[in-house]
């Protein structure tokens, strides 16, 4: 049955704990529902209502979690990375058609400057640290009258940009029914109940943290304890204080946690985790094994993406096996293998493109018929989405990914559009040609690198190029390695090819 976020959390006991944070009292489900009412009133009075798009740029933590859940019960949420530069904020705010932006009181940084330039309504969040975690008040200098009617299951709840490879970043609208279906899928695959507590260290402008940590927990009546981002030095203290039954993270975070596990053995012994979860990038098999040995709990690797409102596959809980190197079994949507060029489904033992179909899948990219034509197809009476990943199932239904068909760079779970970086680098006055590509990295999986050809008679070094990029791009998008070349290698057809460029340039061991 299709649901809204409001309906997803409607039945939980008013007095039950919902959202927590370091040094704060718990916000109850009753408190969360009251907050949703207050948020609706404040947004409506600022001229924002059903169908209007509200960018949310807040620090990681309980207020960000609560803002997502409550704003989505009135309008359309569009969380953005607080680390963006003003130029990036201007692009994303304009591209998604935001009517308002939610910022912390006193925040006059790049997001505020971009909002003012675009004449957006600015709605301010004021927090009283003596109040329960996630509590806040909204205020705005703008007044109006937004549509007060409640969103329905078919309304858009969440909008995120996904990194584009051959075009501008694509807008992914996710309906109320998409995100609640995905939250239900995750809760079912992890057997979540009201007794479970998630320690969230994931950023809450990503689908992973928003749906896997926050919404699946609240949908199951459990508690989500929101850390202010990931900090390896504080993680074990949080683990001790929060007393979670699980946490979810990307592989690089898990590896950093393992590096400090030895000196925190007593905390680990007392932690009593039911399981650990990993997603957003491939978890190396040895890391899965070491996590299991260290914490004495199963490690559940999930496979997800924005277009699926996160989860597609998941390694199952015991007594079924958690297979290192596999991303698990279908866990929500139907997952199949398809021909990479034709709209034909293949047998699951074949190697092909992974495709999905289900109620958690986006209805399609916004205002992008070309991308929809390329990424969706009809077969067996269903609509299928092409993930861009290549893989195959074993005879027990576990999926193993064998390659990537798309050029997105996955830097430890942060997705980077090489085309976006190309565009910035090409603006450098000395650059004639720029090609951004993935460089294999032992901890992050992939790092951002760029091949540069300079204009005739111009001079620029790697540091010059990196400094130029760092003023215009969020830190995680800035190339860590810049190669200055006379000519960028081309493929057999004469086209520049990002995939495999690291090997062609001799930047990979053994290449």
N, C-alpha and C positions, 0 to 999 in steps of 0.2 A: 504494500500500500504506500502510495506517495505521501510524503510528509514535509512539513516545514520545520525549520529549526525550533520555532516556538512549540510546535507539537511534539518534537523529539524530546524536549526536557520538561514537558507539562506535567507528567504524572509523578515526578519525584517529590519526596517528602520535603515540605517547607523547611524543616529544621536540619535536614541532612547537609553536611559540608560539601561544597562544590569546588571553590577555587581558593588556593592557598599560596603563600609566598614566604620567603625568609623573614622572620620577626614580625609577622602579621597574623591577626586572627583569621579564621576561615570565613569566607563569604558563603552563605547557605544558598540552597536552591530558591528558597523564598526571597532572599536578598537579591539573587540574580534576576528573578522575575520582576521584583520591584524596580530594580535598576533598568530593566528593559522598558518598563513603563515610563520612567523618568527620561530616558534617552529619547523615546518616541516623542514625548511632549517637547523636549528641547529642540530636536531636529525639525519637527513640524513648525514650531515657532520661528525657526531660522529659514523657513521656506523649503525644507527638505522633507520628502515623503516617499511613498511607494514608487519604485521605478527610478528614483534619482540615484546618481552614483556618488558615493562618498569615499574619497581616498582617506586611508588611515595611516598616519606616520607617527608611530609612538615607539618608545624604547621597549625592548623585550621585557615581558613580565606580566603580572596578573591583570593590569589595566588593559594591555593590548589584547589579552585573551578575552576579557570581559567586553571590550569594545567590539571585537569581531562578532561575538555571539549576540550582543544586544542591538548593535546597529543593523545587523542582518535581519532583525525582526521588524525593521521599519523601512529600510532602504537597501540599496545594493552596495556591498562592501568592496573596496579595492585597496587592500593593504600594500604598502610600498616600502622598500628597503630604506631605512633611515640613513644609510651610508651613501646614497646617491648624491651626486653633485647637482647644482641648480639646473644645468643644461639637461640632465637626465630627468629630473622632476618635471621640467617644462614639457619634455616630449611625452612622458607617460600620462601626465595630467590632461594634456590636450588630446592625446590619442584616445584615452578611455572616456572622454567627455564628462569629466567630473564636474559636479555642481558645487561641491563643498569639500573641504579637507579638515580632518580632525588632527589637531596638534596639541602638544602639551602647553599649558599656560607658560608664557615667557619664551617659547621657542621662536626665535627670529632667524633661524638658520636657512639653508638653501631651499628647503621645502616651503617655508613661509614666503621667501622672496619669489619663488616660482608662482605660488598661489596668488600673490599680490599682482604680479605681472599679468597673470591670466584673469584677474578680477574674480577669483573664486571666493565663495563664502568661507571664512575661517571659523571653525568651531573649536573652542579651547577646552582642554581637559584639566580640571583642578583636582588634586589628590590630597586627602588628609590621611597621613600615615597612621593615625590612631584608629582609623576606620578599618573594617575587614578588607583583606586583599581583593583587589579588583574594583573596589568602590571608587566612584568618581562623580563629579558634577560637570555638566556641559554648560558653556555659555558662548554667546556670539553677539557681535555688534550688528549683525544683519537680522532683519525681521521679515517675516513673510508668512505664507500659509501653504505648507506642504500637504500632499494627499495623505490623509490619516488612515486610509484603509489598509488592512494588514496584508502583507505579501502572501500569495498562494503558492502551492507546490510547484507550479509551472513558471513562477517568477524567478528571475536571476537573483541569486544570493551573494555570489562571489565572482569577481572578475580578476584574473591574473594575466599577465603577459607571459608568453612562452618565447624563448629565444629563437629568432629566425635564423636560417642559414643562407637562404638565397633571396630573402626579402626582409622587410622591416619586421620587428617582433610582432607576433600574432596575438590577438586578443582572444582569450579563452573564457567564455561565459559559462558559469556553472550554476544550474538552477537549484532552488531549495531542495527539490527531489533528488538531484545528483549528489549533493553533499551529505544529505541525511542517509541516502542509500549507501554511500561509501562508509560513513560512520558506522552504520549497522553491519556492513561487511567486515570491517576491522574488528568490531566488538565480538562478532561471531567467531572469527578465526582465532582470536586471542582469548575467547571465553571470558570476556570482561563482565564483571558484576558490580554491584554497589559496594562490595568489599574491596575493590581494587583502587589503588592510588598510583597515578602516573607522575613521575618526576620529569618535567619538561625542560630540556635545555636547548631545544630546537628554536630557530628564529620563527617568529609568528607572522612573517610576510611570505612564507613558503607553504605550499600545500601539505607538506609532511607534518609540520608542527600544528597547523590549523586543524587538520582533519584527524590525523592519527593520534596526536596527543590530546588536543582539546576536545574536539567534537565527539570522537568515539567514546571518550571518558564520560563526558556529560550526558551523552545519549544513553549510557548504561547505568547512570546514577552514581558513578564513582567520583573520585576527587582528582583534580589536576593541580599539582604544586608547581608553580611557575618560577623558575630561576630567571635571573636577569641576563639570560644568554648563557653560552657555554664558557666555563672557566675551569681548566684542569686543576688549578690550585685549590679551588673551592668545592669541586665536585663531591669529594668524599665527605666533607662537612655537611653538604646538602643531603647526601645520601643518609647520613646519620640523623639529621634533623627531620627530614621529610618522611622517613620510614615508608618509602614507596614499595609497591609490589612489582613495579616494572618501570623501565625508562626506555625511551626510543632515541636513537641518535644516528648520525652518519658514520661510515667506517673510520674516517680520520679522527672523530671524537673518541670512538671506542679504542683506537690504537693509543691515543694520548692517555686515556684512562688506564689502559693496561700498563703503560710505562710507569705509572705512579701507584700501581696496585700493591706492590711489595711492601711499601712503607705504611699501607693502610689495611693490613690484613685483618686486624681486629674489627674494624668497621665493616669490612666485607663479610666476615663471619657472622656478624650480628644483623646483616642487612635483610636476610630472608626474602630475597627477590624471587618471585614466581617464574619470571622469564626476563630476558633482555631482548630488545628489538633493534634491528638495523634496516635502513632503507636509504633511498636516494642515490646510491652508487653501489657498485658491486663490492661485497664484503669478501676479502681474500679468505680462502678456506682455512689457512693456519690461524688467522685472527679469530674466526668463529670457534675453532677448537680451543684456543687459548682462553677466550672469554668464558667458554663453558667450564673449563677446568678451574679458572680463577674464581668465578662466582658460584659455581656449583648449581647452575640453572641453565635451562635450554636457551639457545640463542635463535630467535625467530627472524630470519631475513625476509623482508618484504620487497616486492617489486612494484613500483608505482610511477605515475607521471601526472602532470597537471590535468591533462585532458581526460583522465579517468577519475578526477577528484581524489587522486592518490592511488589507492591500492588496486592491484590487478592480480598478483599472486602472493602467496605467503608460505613459508615453510610451516608445516603444521606443528601443533603442540604434541608432546608425548601423549600416548604411546607411539604415534607415528614418528618417523625419523626426521631429523633436521640434517639435510645433506649439504655439507660444505661445497661451495661452487655452484649450487643450484639456487634459484630464486623461489623455489617452492612450487606448490600446486595452485591451480586456479582458485581464487579466494574472493568471490563476488561476481564479477562479470564472467561471461564465457570467454575463454582464451583459446585461440586456435593458431595454426600456422597457415600462411597463405603464400601464393606466388608473389614474388616481389614486383612484378610488372603487370600481371593480369589479375582481374577480380575473381580469383579461383582459390577456394580453400583446399589445402593439402591434408594428407594423413598426418597425424601428430608425430609420427616418427621421422617425418621428412624435415630437412633443414629449410627454413624459409622465414618470411617476415612474420613477426608476432602481431596478431590482430585481436581486437577485443570488441565485445558487444554486451551492453547491459544498461540498467537504469542509472548507473553512476557516471556514464560517459557523456561528455559535453554534447549538446545538440549540434555543435559546429563552430568553427571560428567566425568571429564577427566581421562582417563587411569584407570577406575574403573568399569569394567564390572559387578562385583559382586554387587556394589551399584546400578548400573543402572537396573540390573535384579530385585533387591529388591524394588526399588522406582518408577519404571515406568511400566505401563501395557497398553495394548490395549483393548478398549471396545467401542462399538457403532461407530466403524470406526475412533476413535480418540486415541491419545496418552495421557495418564493421568499420572500426578505426584502425588505421595502420600506425603502429608505434614507431616504426623506423628502426627497430631492433631486430636482429636475426637470431634465431635459436631453434631448438627442437626439444620435444618431450621424451623422457625415458619411458620404459614400460610400466612404471608406477605413477606416471602422471606428473613427475617433477620436471620443471622447465629449466633448461640451461641456456644462457645467452652465449652466442658464439661470435657476435660482432655487432657493429653499429652501422646502419645504412645512412644515418643522418650525420651531419658534421658538427652538431652541438658539442661543445667542450664541457665535460662534466668534471669540474674542479672540486672534488671532495663533496659533491652534492650541490654545489653552486653551479647553475647552468649558465654558460657564457655563449652569446651569439658571436661567432667569428666575424660575421658581416658587420655587426655594430662596431666592433673594434677596428675592422678595416676602415670604416668610414671616418673614425676619429684619427687614426694614424695617417690617412690620406690627406687630412687637412694640414698636416705639418708642412711648412713651406719648402722643406728640402726633399720631401718624399714624392717620388714619381709613381711608385706602386707598392702596395702593402697586401700581404696575405697572412691572416692569422690562422694558427693551426694548433692542434693538441700535441703536447709533448708528454710522453709517459712519465709518471712520477710514482715513486715507491709508496708514498703515504696517501697522497691525494687522488691517486688513480691517473689523473691528467692535470697538466699545468698549461697555462696559456703561453704560447710563443708566437713570434711574428717574423716573417721574412720580409725584408725591405729592399727596394731598389731606389737609389737616390737619383734626383734630377741631375742632369749633366752640369758639372761645374759646382754643384752644391756639396757641402760637407755637414755631416751629423753623425754622432756616435750613439751607441746603445743607451747611454745615460740620458742624452738629449731626448731621444725618442720616448723613453720610459717616463721622464719628467713631464713631457708634453701630454702623454696619455693620462698620467696620474692627476692632472689638473681637470680632466674632463670626464673621467670614468671612475666608478667605484673601485676600490683597491683590488677586489678579487678579479676584476676584468683586465687589469693592467698586465701586459705581457711580462713574464719574469725573465724571458730570454728573447733578445732581439738579434737577428742575424742580418747583417748588411751584405747583400749579394749584388753581382753585376747583372744577374738574370735569375728569375725564379724558375725552377724546373717545371716542365709541363708534362702532361700525360701524352699518351699515344695520339690522341685526337687534337693535341695542341692546346687543350684547356688546362688552366691552373687547377691543381688538385690538392685540397687540404689533407684529405685522408691519406696517410702514408708518407706525408712530407717529412716528418721527423726522421723516418728511416732513410729516405732519399738523401737527406742532408747529413747523414751519419751521426745524428744526435742520440741514437738509441744503441745501447750496448749490444754488440753482436751483429749490428746492421752493416 
